[in-house]
Amino acid sequence: MYAQDKPSIAQMSKQLKKEQRALGYRRLKSNYGLLFGGTVFGLLIILAVIGPLLTPYGPYDMKIVERLSAPGAGHLLGTDEFGRDLLTRLLHGARVSISVGLVVALLSSAIGLVIGVYATYYKTLDHILMRICDGLIAIPGILLAIALMAALGASALNVIIALTIVFTPNIARVVRSTALVVREQTYIEAMHVQGASHSRIIWRHIVPNTLSPLLVQATFVFAEAIISEAALSFLGAGIPAPEASWGNILQASKLVIYKAWWMVVFPGAAIVLSVLSLNLLGDGLRDLLDPRVKTRQRKS
């Protein structure tokens, strides 16, 4: 009777997985920063995708007689110095700014991952690649981006290239620091003893263990890329007019700041909201993927 009542290994495994899912759900439910940041940024993405389809105006439609009109029934967020609907341009600008930030985050994460893991595994590459990264990190990011844009020229593609060069070294160092810990683990030494190839050890065992901190860092790079694109466009070195982005909308507003406050407030609020939500999302992901961080914070 006792042997029949004793649960099998399959039942125990199923129960364990169920308890792990319940624990993960409770941790996710209590992670307010992740939920709030993810919800807000998700809404911004939805607005960027479908918002321009719902407005009756085009991003380049000009009505000079309605220039600098205050927010009202005809134009919910007012118009700019050429009579263009500000809400429409903000929604189109969201597509540009978020797309640039996303591509920069993906490219810098991919390149930084390769640089970080190979620098960890090969000592010669470590000395060369990390010294290059140190040299790039020593230059203030915005100054390096401006210098690159001056050499490449103002365009969306060049903004992506410049910001990818700026943010890749930081991600490479984060990946390297994590990969150094993984490389010293006993099972990595066991793989060497068994004769596993270098590529197998790197991509099957080291890389998967660096993805959690890489994902967190990528969200912060996403936010910083949106700010940097806005700064470059504000300085006239980013997305060229008349294409709409949050940065060049702000750039145009500096000439009419005392006449049209809405041209400063609304694009500025869009940038603040997107960056704040991404930072909350990144903090929430860090707490979710590494519970030890939250434990250390509570103890301190």
Secondary structure, DSSP 8 states (H G I E B T S, - for coil): -HHHHS--HHHHHHHHHHHHHHHHHHHHHH-HHHHHHHHHHHHHHHHHHHHHHHSSS-TT---GGGTT--SSSSSTT-B-TTS-BHHHHHHHHHHHHHHHHHHHHHHHHHHHHHHHHHHHH-HHHHHHHHHHHHHHHHS-HHHHHHHHHHHH-SSHHHHHHHHHHHHHHHHHHHHHHHHHHHHTSHHHHHHHHTT--HHHHIIIIIGGGGHHHHHHHHHHHHHHHHHHHHHHHHTTSSS-TTS--HHHHHHHHTTSTTT-THHHHHHHHHHHHHHHHHHHHHHHHHHHH-HHHHHHHHH-
